[in-house]
Amino acid sequence: MQNAIVVLTDPVGLHARPAAALVQTAARYKSDISLEHGTRKANAKSIITVLALGARQGAKVEIKAEGEDEVAALAAIVELLERDNQKEEERK
């Protein structure tokens, strides 16, 4: 199992478009991918559970991947979330 923690800086957090992009990215991998925020856990391949996390700007989200392509899956999700964070920094 691989895991990483990302702090969300996007003002909308993990809502709507960012959540949809995350789910689409996760769906490309065979590994089980989950997100945890506080006491809530979400399947990264399910838009409903990702939105139900309620992860807003400043939230620490732990990403876990387990399976045959877990390293690549985790790297892709982290890159996606960090890219969203960089876009927010550029807007400031």
PDB file with one MODEL, atoms N, CA, C and O in Angstrom:
MODEL        1
ATOM      1  N   MET A   1       0.845  -1.186   0.000  1.00  0.00           N
ATOM      2  CA  MET A   1       0.000   0.000   0.000  1.00  0.00           C
ATOM      3  C   MET A   1       0.882   1.239   0.000  1.00  0.00           C
ATOM      4  O   MET A   1       1.893   1.318   0.698  1.00  0.00           O
ATOM      5  N   GLN A   2       0.463   2.193  -0.804  1.00  0.00           N
ATOM      6  CA  GLN A   2       1.133   3.480  -0.897  1.00  0.00           C
ATOM      7  C   GLN A   2       0.189   4.545  -0.352  1.00  0.00           C
ATOM      8  O   GLN A   2      -1.027   4.439  -0.510  1.00  0.00           O
ATOM      9  N   ASN A   3       0.746   5.571   0.288  1.00  0.00           N
ATOM     10  CA  ASN A   3      -0.114   6.667   0.754  1.00  0.00           C
ATOM     11  C   ASN A   3       0.629   7.987   0.738  1.00  0.00           C
ATOM     12  O   ASN A   3       1.859   8.030   0.767  1.00  0.00           O
ATOM     13  N   ALA A   4      -0.145   9.071   0.692  1.00  0.00           N
ATOM     14  CA  ALA A   4       0.398  10.428   0.695  1.00  0.00           C
ATOM     15  C   ALA A   4      -0.660  11.357   1.273  1.00  0.00           C
ATOM     16  O   ALA A   4      -1.853  11.054   1.254  1.00  0.00           O
ATOM     17  N   ILE A   5      -0.202  12.490   1.786  1.00  0.00           N
ATOM     18  CA  ILE A   5      -1.109  13.508   2.323  1.00  0.00           C
ATOM     19  C   ILE A   5      -0.928  14.787   1.515  1.00  0.00           C
ATOM     20  O   ILE A   5       0.192  15.240   1.278  1.00  0.00           O
ATOM     21  N   VAL A   6      -2.063  15.360   1.098  1.00  0.00           N
ATOM     22  CA  VAL A   6      -2.054  16.604   0.328  1.00  0.00           C
ATOM     23  C   VAL A   6      -2.939  17.606   1.055  1.00  0.00           C
ATOM     24  O   VAL A   6      -4.019  17.258   1.531  1.00  0.00           O
ATOM     25  N   VAL A   7      -2.481  18.849   1.141  1.00  0.00           N
ATOM     26  CA  VAL A   7      -3.289  19.932   1.715  1.00  0.00           C
ATOM     27  C   VAL A   7      -3.929  20.683   0.548  1.00  0.00           C
ATOM     28  O   VAL A   7      -3.231  21.163  -0.346  1.00  0.00           O
ATOM     29  N   LEU A   8      -5.238  20.782   0.563  1.00  0.00           N
ATOM     30  CA  LEU A   8      -5.968  21.443  -0.518  1.00  0.00           C
ATOM     31  C   LEU A   8      -5.891  22.959  -0.370  1.00  0.00           C
ATOM     32  O   LEU A   8      -6.197  23.503   0.691  1.00  0.00           O
ATOM     33  N   THR A   9      -5.483  23.633  -1.432  1.00  0.00           N
ATOM     34  CA  THR A   9      -5.417  25.096  -1.398  1.00  0.00           C
ATOM     35  C   THR A   9      -6.449  25.737  -2.317  1.00  0.00           C
ATOM     36  O   THR A   9      -6.693  26.940  -2.227  1.00  0.00           O
ATOM     37  N   ASP A  10      -7.054  24.951  -3.194  1.00  0.00           N
ATOM     38  CA  ASP A  10      -8.082  25.473  -4.088  1.00  0.00           C
ATOM     39  C   ASP A  10      -9.248  25.993  -3.247  1.00  0.00           C
ATOM     40  O   ASP A  10      -9.694  25.295  -2.336  1.00  0.00           O
ATOM     41  N   PRO A  11      -9.755  27.197  -3.525  1.00  0.00           N
ATOM     42  CA  PRO A  11     -10.838  27.773  -2.712  1.00  0.00           C
ATOM     43  C   PRO A  11     -12.103  26.926  -2.670  1.00  0.00           C
ATOM     44  O   PRO A  11     -12.847  26.994  -1.692  1.00  0.00           O
ATOM     45  N   VAL A  12     -12.367  26.133  -3.699  1.00  0.00           N
ATOM     46  CA  VAL A  12     -13.556  25.288  -3.689  1.00  0.00           C
ATOM     47  C   VAL A  12     -13.287  23.935  -3.057  1.00  0.00           C
ATOM     48  O   VAL A  12     -14.203  23.126  -2.909  1.00  0.00           O
ATOM     49  N   GLY A  13     -12.042  23.680  -2.684  1.00  0.00           N
ATOM     50  CA  GLY A  13     -11.703  22.393  -2.091  1.00  0.00           C
ATOM     51  C   GLY A  13     -11.878  21.278  -3.097  1.00  0.00           C
ATOM     52  O   GLY A  13     -11.581  21.439  -4.281  1.00  0.00           O
ATOM     53  N   LEU A  14     -12.361  20.152  -2.619  1.00  0.00           N
ATOM     54  CA  LEU A  14     -12.555  18.987  -3.479  1.00  0.00           C
ATOM     55  C   LEU A  14     -14.035  18.889  -3.835  1.00  0.00           C
ATOM     56  O   LEU A  14     -14.746  17.996  -3.373  1.00  0.00           O
ATOM     57  N   HIS A  15     -14.476  19.826  -4.664  1.00  0.00           N
ATOM     58  CA  HIS A  15     -15.888  19.911  -5.011  1.00  0.00           C
ATOM     59  C   HIS A  15     -16.037  20.001  -6.523  1.00  0.00           C
ATOM     60  O   HIS A  15     -15.143  20.503  -7.203  1.00  0.00           O
ATOM     61  N   ALA A  16     -17.128  19.533  -7.042  1.00  0.00           N
ATOM     62  CA  ALA A  16     -17.524  19.620  -8.444  1.00  0.00           C
ATOM     63  C   ALA A  16     -16.412  19.248  -9.428  1.00  0.00           C
ATOM     64  O   ALA A  16     -16.075  18.072  -9.561  1.00  0.00           O
ATOM     65  N   ARG A  17     -15.848  20.227 -10.109  1.00  0.00           N
ATOM     66  CA  ARG A  17     -14.863  19.927 -11.155  1.00  0.00           C
ATOM     67  C   ARG A  17     -13.629  19.212 -10.622  1.00  0.00           C
ATOM     68  O   ARG A  17     -13.224  18.208 -11.209  1.00  0.00           O
ATOM     69  N   PRO A  18     -13.007  19.679  -9.534  1.00  0.00           N
ATOM     70  CA  PRO A  18     -11.837  18.955  -9.035  1.00  0.00           C
ATOM     71  C   PRO A  18     -12.158  17.508  -8.651  1.00  0.00           C
ATOM     72  O   PRO A  18     -11.351  16.608  -8.882  1.00  0.00           O
ATOM     73  N   ALA A  19     -13.327  17.291  -8.069  1.00  0.00           N
ATOM     74  CA  ALA A  19     -13.727  15.936  -7.681  1.00  0.00           C
ATOM     75  C   ALA A  19     -13.946  15.068  -8.918  1.00  0.00           C
ATOM     76  O   ALA A  19     -13.551  13.903  -8.936  1.00  0.00           O
ATOM     77  N   ALA A  20     -14.565  15.623  -9.939  1.00  0.00           N
ATOM     78  CA  ALA A  20     -14.802  14.869 -11.170  1.00  0.00           C
ATOM     79  C   ALA A  20     -13.478  14.490 -11.833  1.00  0.00           C
ATOM     80  O   ALA A  20     -13.319  13.367 -12.314  1.00  0.00           O
ATOM     81  N   ALA A  21     -12.539  15.421 -11.857  1.00  0.00           N
ATOM     82  CA  ALA A  21     -11.225  15.131 -12.443  1.00  0.00           C
ATOM     83  C   ALA A  21     -10.504  14.043 -11.647  1.00  0.00           C
ATOM     84  O   ALA A  21      -9.843  13.180 -12.223  1.00  0.00           O
ATOM     85  N   LEU A  22     -10.636  14.089 -10.333  1.00  0.00           N
ATOM     86  CA  LEU A  22     -10.009  13.075  -9.482  1.00  0.00           C
ATOM     87  C   LEU A  22     -10.605  11.700  -9.763  1.00  0.00           C
ATOM     88  O   LEU A  22      -9.868  10.723  -9.901  1.00  0.00           O
ATOM     89  N   VAL A  23     -11.922  11.616  -9.849  1.00  0.00           N
ATOM     90  CA  VAL A  23     -12.597  10.340 -10.107  1.00  0.00           C
ATOM     91  C   VAL A  23     -12.204   9.799 -11.477  1.00  0.00           C
ATOM     92  O   VAL A  23     -11.961   8.600 -11.619  1.00  0.00           O
ATOM     93  N   GLN A  24     -12.139  10.656 -12.480  1.00  0.00           N
ATOM     94  CA  GLN A  24     -11.743  10.221 -13.819  1.00  0.00           C
ATOM     95  C   GLN A  24     -10.311   9.701 -13.826  1.00  0.00           C
ATOM     96  O   GLN A  24     -10.012   8.710 -14.493  1.00  0.00           O
ATOM     97  N   THR A  25      -9.435  10.356 -13.094  1.00  0.00           N
ATOM     98  CA  THR A  25      -8.047   9.906 -13.005  1.00  0.00           C
ATOM     99  C   THR A  25      -7.964   8.564 -12.289  1.00  0.00           C
ATOM    100  O   THR A  25      -7.285   7.652 -12.759  1.00  0.00           O
ATOM    101  N   ALA A  26      -8.642   8.439 -11.172  1.00  0.00           N
ATOM    102  CA  ALA A  26      -8.620   7.196 -10.396  1.00  0.00           C
ATOM    103  C   ALA A  26      -9.159   6.016 -11.201  1.00  0.00           C
ATOM    104  O   ALA A  26      -8.679   4.892 -11.058  1.00  0.00           O
ATOM    105  N   ALA A  27     -10.157   6.271 -12.048  1.00  0.00           N
ATOM    106  CA  ALA A  27     -10.792   5.205 -12.827  1.00  0.00           C
ATOM    107  C   ALA A  27      -9.838   4.574 -13.844  1.00  0.00           C
ATOM    108  O   ALA A  27     -10.103   3.477 -14.336  1.00  0.00           O
ATOM    109  N   ARG A  28      -8.756   5.238 -14.157  1.00  0.00           N
ATOM    110  CA  ARG A  28      -7.783   4.697 -15.117  1.00  0.00           C
ATOM    111  C   ARG A  28      -6.913   3.595 -14.517  1.00  0.00           C
ATOM    112  O   ARG A  28      -6.179   2.919 -15.238  1.00  0.00           O
ATOM    113  N   TYR A  29      -6.992   3.414 -13.208  1.00  0.00           N
ATOM    114  CA  TYR A  29      -6.117   2.461 -12.528  1.00  0.00           C
ATOM    115  C   TYR A  29      -6.896   1.291 -11.955  1.00  0.00           C
ATOM    116  O   TYR A  29      -8.062   1.422 -11.583  1.00  0.00           O
ATOM    117  N   LYS A  30      -6.230   0.146 -11.891  1.00  0.00           N
ATOM    118  CA  LYS A  30      -6.853  -1.060 -11.347  1.00  0.00           C
ATOM    119  C   LYS A  30      -6.837  -1.074  -9.825  1.00  0.00           C
ATOM    120  O   LYS A  30      -7.677  -1.727  -9.205  1.00  0.00           O
ATOM    121  N   SER A  31      -5.911  -0.375  -9.226  1.00  0.00           N
ATOM    122  CA  SER A  31      -5.762  -0.368  -7.763  1.00  0.00           C
ATOM    123  C   SER A  31      -6.984   0.201  -7.068  1.00  0.00           C
ATOM    124  O   SER A  31      -7.727   0.998  -7.641  1.00  0.00           O
ATOM    125  N   ASP A  32      -7.180  -0.216  -5.834  1.00  0.00           N
ATOM    126  CA  ASP A  32      -8.178   0.408  -4.972  1.00  0.00           C
ATOM    127  C   ASP A  32      -7.567   1.706  -4.474  1.00  0.00           C
ATOM    128  O   ASP A  32      -6.455   1.709  -3.947  1.00  0.00           O
ATOM    129  N   ILE A  33      -8.281   2.801  -4.638  1.00  0.00           N
ATOM    130  CA  ILE A  33      -7.781   4.115  -4.234  1.00  0.00           C
ATOM    131  C   ILE A  33      -8.818   4.740  -3.319  1.00  0.00           C
ATOM    132  O   ILE A  33     -10.001   4.805  -3.654  1.00  0.00           O
ATOM    133  N   SER A  34      -8.365   5.200  -2.163  1.00  0.00           N
ATOM    134  CA  SER A  34      -9.287   5.828  -1.220  1.00  0.00           C
ATOM    135  C   SER A  34      -8.732   7.157  -0.755  1.00  0.00           C
ATOM    136  O   SER A  34      -7.530   7.413  -0.825  1.00  0.00           O
ATOM    137  N   LEU A  35      -9.639   7.996  -0.276  1.00  0.00           N
ATOM    138  CA  LEU A  35      -9.295   9.295   0.288  1.00  0.00           C
ATOM    139  C   LEU A  35      -9.834   9.337   1.704  1.00  0.00           C
ATOM    140  O   LEU A  35     -10.913   8.813   1.982  1.00  0.00           O
ATOM    141  N   GLU A  36      -9.089   9.954   2.588  1.00  0.00           N
ATOM    142  CA  GLU A  36      -9.562  10.137   3.955  1.00  0.00           C
ATOM    143  C   GLU A  36      -9.389  11.589   4.351  1.00  0.00           C
ATOM    144  O   GLU A  36      -8.352  12.210   4.115  1.00  0.00           O
ATOM    145  N   HIS A  37     -10.449  12.110   4.965  1.00  0.00           N
ATOM    146  CA  HIS A  37     -10.441  13.486   5.475  1.00  0.00           C
ATOM    147  C   HIS A  37     -11.137  13.433   6.828  1.00  0.00           C
ATOM    148  O   HIS A  37     -12.340  13.188   6.907  1.00  0.00           O
ATOM    149  N   GLY A  38     -10.381  13.663   7.879  1.00  0.00           N
ATOM    150  CA  GLY A  38     -10.945  13.534   9.225  1.00  0.00           C
ATOM    151  C   GLY A  38     -11.367  12.097   9.449  1.00  0.00           C
ATOM    152  O   GLY A  38     -10.567  11.177   9.278  1.00  0.00           O
ATOM    153  N   THR A  39     -12.603  11.903   9.824  1.00  0.00           N
ATOM    154  CA  THR A  39     -13.104  10.547  10.072  1.00  0.00           C
ATOM    155  C   THR A  39     -13.810   9.968   8.856  1.00  0.00           C
ATOM    156  O   THR A  39     -14.281   8.831   8.898  1.00  0.00           O
ATOM    157  N   ARG A  40     -13.888  10.732   7.775  1.00  0.00           N
ATOM    158  CA  ARG A  40     -14.597  10.283   6.582  1.00  0.00           C
ATOM    159  C   ARG A  40     -13.636   9.614   5.596  1.00  0.00           C
ATOM    160  O   ARG A  40     -12.480  10.011   5.455  1.00  0.00           O
ATOM    161  N   LYS A  41     -14.150   8.595   4.926  1.00  0.00           N
ATOM    162  CA  LYS A  41     -13.372   7.862   3.932  1.00  0.00           C
ATOM    163  C   LYS A  41     -14.184   7.769   2.655  1.00  0.00           C
ATOM    164  O   LYS A  41     -15.403   7.602   2.695  1.00  0.00           O
ATOM    165  N   ALA A  42     -13.495   7.879   1.503  1.00  0.00           N
ATOM    166  CA  ALA A  42     -14.183   7.839   0.219  1.00  0.00           C
ATOM    167  C   ALA A  42     -13.443   6.943  -0.763  1.00  0.00           C
ATOM    168  O   ALA A  42     -12.214   6.867  -0.759  1.00  0.00           O
ATOM    169  N   ASN A  43     -14.211   6.276  -1.593  1.00  0.00           N
ATOM    170  CA  ASN A  43     -13.669   5.543  -2.728  1.00  0.00           C
ATOM    171  C   ASN A  43     -13.367   6.595  -3.794  1.00  0.00           C
ATOM    172  O   ASN A  43     -14.272   7.311  -4.224  1.00  0.00           O
ATOM    173  N   ALA A  44     -12.119   6.700  -4.223  1.00  0.00           N
ATOM    174  CA  ALA A  44     -11.721   7.740  -5.178  1.00  0.00           C
ATOM    175  C   ALA A  44     -12.341   7.552  -6.549  1.00  0.00           C
ATOM    176  O   ALA A  44     -12.244   8.439  -7.397  1.00  0.00           O
ATOM    177  N   LYS A  45     -12.980   6.406  -6.783  1.00  0.00           N
ATOM    178  CA  LYS A  45     -13.619   6.153  -8.070  1.00  0.00           C
ATOM    179  C   LYS A  45     -15.119   6.449  -8.031  1.00  0.00           C
ATOM    180  O   LYS A  45     -15.832   6.178  -8.997  1.00  0.00           O
ATOM    181  N   SER A  46     -15.593   7.002  -6.923  1.00  0.00           N
ATOM    182  CA  SER A  46     -17.013   7.315  -6.755  1.00  0.00           C
ATOM    183  C   SER A  46     -17.204   8.806  -6.475  1.00  0.00           C
ATOM    184  O   SER A  46     -16.802   9.304  -5.423  1.00  0.00           O
ATOM    185  N   ILE A  47     -17.810   9.501  -7.411  1.00  0.00           N
ATOM    186  CA  ILE A  47     -18.012  10.941  -7.254  1.00  0.00           C
ATOM    187  C   ILE A  47     -18.840  11.263  -6.018  1.00  0.00           C
ATOM    188  O   ILE A  47     -18.579  12.256  -5.339  1.00  0.00           O
ATOM    189  N   ILE A  48     -19.826  10.439  -5.722  1.00  0.00           N
ATOM    190  CA  ILE A  48     -20.695  10.687  -4.563  1.00  0.00           C
ATOM    191  C   ILE A  48     -19.896  10.644  -3.264  1.00  0.00           C
ATOM    192  O   ILE A  48     -20.041  11.527  -2.418  1.00  0.00           O
ATOM    193  N   THR A  49     -19.058   9.626  -3.101  1.00  0.00           N
ATOM    194  CA  THR A  49     -18.303   9.524  -1.842  1.00  0.00           C
ATOM    195  C   THR A  49     -17.217  10.587  -1.750  1.00  0.00           C
ATOM    196  O   THR A  49     -16.913  11.073  -0.661  1.00  0.00           O
ATOM    197  N   VAL A  50     -16.627  10.952  -2.894  1.00  0.00           N
ATOM    198  CA  VAL A  50     -15.602  12.007  -2.878  1.00  0.00           C
ATOM    199  C   VAL A  50     -16.233  13.334  -2.456  1.00  0.00           C
ATOM    200  O   VAL A  50     -15.675  14.049  -1.623  1.00  0.00           O
ATOM    201  N   LEU A  51     -17.384  13.661  -3.023  1.00  0.00           N
ATOM    202  CA  LEU A  51     -18.068  14.903  -2.647  1.00  0.00           C
ATOM    203  C   LEU A  51     -18.515  14.875  -1.183  1.00  0.00           C
ATOM    204  O   LEU A  51     -18.517  15.905  -0.508  1.00  0.00           O
ATOM    205  N   ALA A  52     -18.892  13.695  -0.701  1.00  0.00           N
ATOM    206  CA  ALA A  52     -19.367  13.560   0.684  1.00  0.00           C
ATOM    207  C   ALA A  52     -18.255  13.779   1.706  1.00  0.00           C
ATOM    208  O   ALA A  52     -18.536  13.965   2.890  1.00  0.00           O
ATOM    209  N   LEU A  53     -17.005  13.759   1.271  1.00  0.00           N
ATOM    210  CA  LEU A  53     -15.901  14.044   2.199  1.00  0.00           C
ATOM    211  C   LEU A  53     -16.017  15.453   2.776  1.00  0.00           C
ATOM    212  O   LEU A  53     -15.653  15.694   3.927  1.00  0.00           O
ATOM    213  N   GLY A  54     -16.521  16.366   1.974  1.00  0.00           N
ATOM    214  CA  GLY A  54     -16.628  17.749   2.437  1.00  0.00           C
ATOM    215  C   GLY A  54     -15.268  18.405   2.627  1.00  0.00           C
ATOM    216  O   GLY A  54     -15.114  19.274   3.485  1.00  0.00           O
ATOM    217  N   ALA A  55     -14.281  17.998   1.835  1.00  0.00           N
ATOM    218  CA  ALA A  55     -12.918  18.538   1.966  1.00  0.00           C
ATOM    219  C   ALA A  55     -12.847  19.923   1.340  1.00  0.00           C
ATOM    220  O   ALA A  55     -12.993  20.078   0.128  1.00  0.00           O
ATOM    221  N   ARG A  56     -12.626  20.904   2.160  1.00  0.00           N
ATOM    222  CA  ARG A  56     -12.577  22.301   1.725  1.00  0.00           C
ATOM    223  C   ARG A  56     -11.140  22.806   1.693  1.00  0.00           C
ATOM    224  O   ARG A  56     -10.203  22.079   2.023  1.00  0.00           O
ATOM    225  N   GLN A  57     -10.988  24.031   1.300  1.00  0.00           N
ATOM    226  CA  GLN A  57      -9.669  24.652   1.256  1.00  0.00           C
ATOM    227  C   GLN A  57      -8.978  24.513   2.618  1.00  0.00           C
ATOM    228  O   GLN A  57      -9.587  24.771   3.656  1.00  0.00           O
ATOM    229  N   GLY A  58      -7.721  24.109   2.607  1.00  0.00           N
ATOM    230  CA  GLY A  58      -6.948  23.937   3.830  1.00  0.00           C
ATOM    231  C   GLY A  58      -7.044  22.543   4.427  1.00  0.00           C
ATOM    232  O   GLY A  58      -6.332  22.225   5.380  1.00  0.00           O
ATOM    233  N   ALA A  59      -7.914  21.712   3.880  1.00  0.00           N
ATOM    234  CA  ALA A  59      -8.092  20.353   4.406  1.00  0.00           C
ATOM    235  C   ALA A  59      -6.899  19.468   4.055  1.00  0.00           C
ATOM    236  O   ALA A  59      -6.328  19.567   2.970  1.00  0.00           O
ATOM    237  N   LYS A  60      -6.539  18.601   5.000  1.00  0.00           N
ATOM    238  CA  LYS A  60      -5.522  17.584   4.745  1.00  0.00           C
ATOM    239  C   LYS A  60      -6.260  16.328   4.305  1.00  0.00           C
ATOM    240  O   LYS A  60      -7.127  15.817   5.014  1.00  0.00           O
ATOM    241  N   VAL A  61      -5.902  15.845   3.132  1.00  0.00           N
ATOM    242  CA  VAL A  61      -6.533  14.652   2.579  1.00  0.00           C
ATOM    243  C   VAL A  61      -5.458  13.588   2.407  1.00  0.00           C
ATOM    244  O   VAL A  61      -4.429  13.821   1.772  1.00  0.00           O
ATOM    245  N   GLU A  62      -5.712  12.417   2.981  1.00  0.00           N
ATOM    246  CA  GLU A  62      -4.786  11.300   2.813  1.00  0.00           C
ATOM    247  C   GLU A  62      -5.282  10.431   1.669  1.00  0.00           C
ATOM    248  O   GLU A  62      -6.448  10.040   1.622  1.00  0.00           O
ATOM    249  N   ILE A  63      -4.376  10.137   0.751  1.00  0.00           N
ATOM    250  CA  ILE A  63      -4.689   9.295  -0.393  1.00  0.00           C
ATOM    251  C   ILE A  63      -3.996   7.962  -0.179  1.00  0.00           C
ATOM    252  O   ILE A  63      -2.810   7.917   0.146  1.00  0.00           O
ATOM    253  N   LYS A  64      -4.741   6.869  -0.363  1.00  0.00           N
ATOM    254  CA  LYS A  64      -4.179   5.529  -0.225  1.00  0.00           C
ATOM    255  C   LYS A  64      -4.478   4.749  -1.491  1.00  0.00           C
ATOM    256  O   LYS A  64      -5.587   4.804  -2.023  1.00  0.00           O
ATOM    257  N   ALA A  65      -3.474   4.020  -1.967  1.00  0.00           N
ATOM    258  CA  ALA A  65      -3.654   3.183  -3.153  1.00  0.00           C
ATOM    259  C   ALA A  65      -3.078   1.802  -2.859  1.00  0.00           C
ATOM    260  O   ALA A  65      -1.996   1.666  -2.288  1.00  0.00           O
ATOM    261  N   GLU A  66      -3.831   0.784  -3.266  1.00  0.00           N
ATOM    262  CA  GLU A  66      -3.375  -0.580  -3.052  1.00  0.00           C
ATOM    263  C   GLU A  66      -3.755  -1.431  -4.256  1.00  0.00           C
ATOM    264  O   GLU A  66      -4.923  -1.514  -4.635  1.00  0.00           O
ATOM    265  N   GLY A  67      -2.742  -2.064  -4.852  1.00  0.00           N
ATOM    266  CA  GLY A  67      -2.987  -2.914  -6.009  1.00  0.00           C
ATOM    267  C   GLY A  67      -1.779  -2.946  -6.921  1.00  0.00           C
ATOM    268  O   GLY A  67      -0.710  -2.437  -6.584  1.00  0.00           O
ATOM    269  N   GLU A  68      -1.965  -3.547  -8.071  1.00  0.00           N
ATOM    270  CA  GLU A  68      -0.840  -3.785  -8.973  1.00  0.00           C
ATOM    271  C   GLU A  68      -0.216  -2.518  -9.547  1.00  0.00           C
ATOM    272  O   GLU A  68       0.971  -2.514  -9.874  1.00  0.00           O
ATOM    273  N   ASP A  69      -0.983  -1.457  -9.674  1.00  0.00           N
ATOM    274  CA  ASP A  69      -0.448  -0.192 -10.204  1.00  0.00           C
ATOM    275  C   ASP A  69      -0.531   0.936  -9.172  1.00  0.00           C
ATOM    276  O   ASP A  69      -0.730   2.099  -9.521  1.00  0.00           O
ATOM    277  N   GLU A  70      -0.375   0.571  -7.899  1.00  0.00           N
ATOM    278  CA  GLU A  70      -0.564   1.537  -6.811  1.00  0.00           C
ATOM    279  C   GLU A  70       0.400   2.713  -6.857  1.00  0.00           C
ATOM    280  O   GLU A  70       0.017   3.834  -6.523  1.00  0.00           O
ATOM    281  N   VAL A  71       1.629   2.480  -7.260  1.00  0.00           N
ATOM    282  CA  VAL A  71       2.618   3.567  -7.293  1.00  0.00           C
ATOM    283  C   VAL A  71       2.212   4.609  -8.330  1.00  0.00           C
ATOM    284  O   VAL A  71       2.217   5.809  -8.055  1.00  0.00           O
ATOM    285  N   ALA A  72       1.862   4.138  -9.524  1.00  0.00           N
ATOM    286  CA  ALA A  72       1.445   5.057 -10.591  1.00  0.00           C
ATOM    287  C   ALA A  72       0.130   5.746 -10.240  1.00  0.00           C
ATOM    288  O   ALA A  72      -0.037   6.935 -10.514  1.00  0.00           O
ATOM    289  N   ALA A  73      -0.802   5.013  -9.639  1.00  0.00           N
ATOM    290  CA  ALA A  73      -2.096   5.583  -9.267  1.00  0.00           C
ATOM    291  C   ALA A  73      -1.926   6.700  -8.244  1.00  0.00           C
ATOM    292  O   ALA A  73      -2.500   7.778  -8.396  1.00  0.00           O
ATOM    293  N   LEU A  74      -1.145   6.444  -7.213  1.00  0.00           N
ATOM    294  CA  LEU A  74      -0.922   7.457  -6.183  1.00  0.00           C
ATOM    295  C   LEU A  74      -0.237   8.685  -6.775  1.00  0.00           C
ATOM    296  O   LEU A  74      -0.623   9.818  -6.487  1.00  0.00           O
ATOM    297  N   ALA A  75       0.764   8.458  -7.589  1.00  0.00           N
ATOM    298  CA  ALA A  75       1.489   9.578  -8.207  1.00  0.00           C
ATOM    299  C   ALA A  75       0.555  10.436  -9.054  1.00  0.00           C
ATOM    300  O   ALA A  75       0.650  11.663  -9.025  1.00  0.00           O
ATOM    301  N   ALA A  76      -0.344   9.809  -9.806  1.00  0.00           N
ATOM    302  CA  ALA A  76      -1.267  10.560 -10.667  1.00  0.00           C
ATOM    303  C   ALA A  76      -2.242  11.393  -9.851  1.00  0.00           C
ATOM    304  O   ALA A  76      -2.517  12.543 -10.194  1.00  0.00           O
ATOM    305  N   ILE A  77      -2.771  10.817  -8.765  1.00  0.00           N
ATOM    306  CA  ILE A  77      -3.729  11.551  -7.925  1.00  0.00           C
ATOM    307  C   ILE A  77      -3.043  12.723  -7.223  1.00  0.00           C
ATOM    308  O   ILE A  77      -3.575  13.833  -7.186  1.00  0.00           O
ATOM    309  N   VAL A  78      -1.865  12.466  -6.670  1.00  0.00           N
ATOM    310  CA  VAL A  78      -1.123  13.530  -5.986  1.00  0.00           C
ATOM    311  C   VAL A  78      -0.780  14.639  -6.974  1.00  0.00           C
ATOM    312  O   VAL A  78      -0.926  15.819  -6.658  1.00  0.00           O
ATOM    313  N   GLU A  79      -0.325  14.265  -8.170  1.00  0.00           N
ATOM    314  CA  GLU A  79       0.017  15.267  -9.188  1.00  0.00           C
ATOM    315  C   GLU A  79      -1.203  16.107  -9.554  1.00  0.00           C
ATOM    316  O   GLU A  79      -1.103  17.326  -9.692  1.00  0.00           O
ATOM    317  N   LEU A  80      -2.348  15.458  -9.710  1.00  0.00           N
ATOM    318  CA  LEU A  80      -3.578  16.177 -10.036  1.00  0.00           C
ATOM    319  C   LEU A  80      -3.929  17.190  -8.951  1.00  0.00           C
ATOM    320  O   LEU A  80      -4.212  18.350  -9.253  1.00  0.00           O
ATOM    321  N   LEU A  81      -3.913  16.766  -7.710  1.00  0.00           N
ATOM    322  CA  LEU A  81      -4.266  17.668  -6.603  1.00  0.00           C
ATOM    323  C   LEU A  81      -3.233  18.777  -6.439  1.00  0.00           C
ATOM    324  O   LEU A  81      -3.592  19.920  -6.157  1.00  0.00           O
ATOM    325  N   GLU A  82      -1.970  18.456  -6.611  1.00  0.00           N
ATOM    326  CA  GLU A  82      -0.939  19.494  -6.488  1.00  0.00           C
ATOM    327  C   GLU A  82      -0.993  20.472  -7.652  1.00  0.00           C
ATOM    328  O   GLU A  82      -0.703  21.657  -7.486  1.00  0.00           O
ATOM    329  N   ARG A  83      -1.363  19.982  -8.824  1.00  0.00           N
ATOM    330  CA  ARG A  83      -1.505  20.870  -9.989  1.00  0.00           C
ATOM    331  C   ARG A  83      -2.640  21.854  -9.737  1.00  0.00           C
ATOM    332  O   ARG A  83      -2.518  23.036 -10.059  1.00  0.00           O
ATOM    333  N   ASP A  84      -3.747  21.373  -9.161  1.00  0.00           N
ATOM    334  CA  ASP A  84      -4.838  22.277  -8.789  1.00  0.00           C
ATOM    335  C   ASP A  84      -4.359  23.294  -7.767  1.00  0.00           C
ATOM    336  O   ASP A  84      -4.741  24.463  -7.827  1.00  0.00           O
ATOM    337  N   ASN A  85      -3.523  22.856  -6.828  1.00  0.00           N
ATOM    338  CA  ASN A  85      -2.972  23.767  -5.824  1.00  0.00           C
ATOM    339  C   ASN A  85      -2.085  24.816  -6.470  1.00  0.00           C
ATOM    340  O   ASN A  85      -2.128  25.984  -6.084  1.00  0.00           O
ATOM    341  N   GLN A  86      -1.269  24.412  -7.462  1.00  0.00           N
ATOM    342  CA  GLN A  86      -0.392  25.361  -8.140  1.00  0.00           C
ATOM    343  C   GLN A  86      -1.200  26.381  -8.928  1.00  0.00           C
ATOM    344  O   GLN A  86      -0.851  27.561  -8.954  1.00  0.00           O
ATOM    345  N   LYS A  87      -2.289  25.930  -9.577  1.00  0.00           N
ATOM    346  CA  LYS A  87      -3.129  26.862 -10.319  1.00  0.00           C
ATOM    347  C   LYS A  87      -3.695  27.924  -9.392  1.00  0.00           C
ATOM    348  O   LYS A  87      -3.789  29.094  -9.764  1.00  0.00           O
ATOM    349  N   GLU A  88      -4.074  27.518  -8.180  1.00  0.00           N
ATOM    350  CA  GLU A  88      -4.606  28.481  -7.204  1.00  0.00           C
ATOM    351  C   GLU A  88      -3.533  29.480  -6.812  1.00  0.00           C
ATOM    352  O   GLU A  88      -3.816  30.672  -6.683  1.00  0.00           O
ATOM    353  N   GLU A  89      -2.297  29.012  -6.619  1.00  0.00           N
ATOM    354  CA  GLU A  89      -1.209  29.909  -6.244  1.00  0.00           C
ATOM    355  C   GLU A  89      -0.956  30.925  -7.360  1.00  0.00           C
ATOM    356  O   GLU A  89      -0.677  32.093  -7.089  1.00  0.00           O
ATOM    357  N   GLU A  90      -1.056  30.479  -8.616  1.00  0.00           N
ATOM    358  CA  GLU A  90      -0.827  31.377  -9.739  1.00  0.00           C
ATOM    359  C   GLU A  90      -1.910  32.445  -9.841  1.00  0.00           C
ATOM    360  O   GLU A  90      -1.642  33.547 -10.319  1.00  0.00           O
ATOM    361  N   ARG A  91      -3.123  32.137  -9.402  1.00  0.00           N
ATOM    362  CA  ARG A  91      -4.231  33.105  -9.461  1.00  0.00           C
ATOM    363  C   ARG A  91      -4.071  34.215  -8.434  1.00  0.00           C
ATOM    364  O   ARG A  91      -4.669  35.281  -8.574  1.00  0.00           O
ATOM    365  N   LYS A  92      -3.277  33.977  -7.414  1.00  0.00           N
ATOM    366  CA  LYS A  92      -3.129  34.984  -6.326  1.00  0.00           C
ATOM    367  C   LYS A  92      -2.246  36.129  -6.739  1.00  0.00           C
ATOM    368  O   LYS A  92      -2.021  37.049  -5.953  1.00  0.00           O
TER     369      LYS A  92
ENDMDL
END
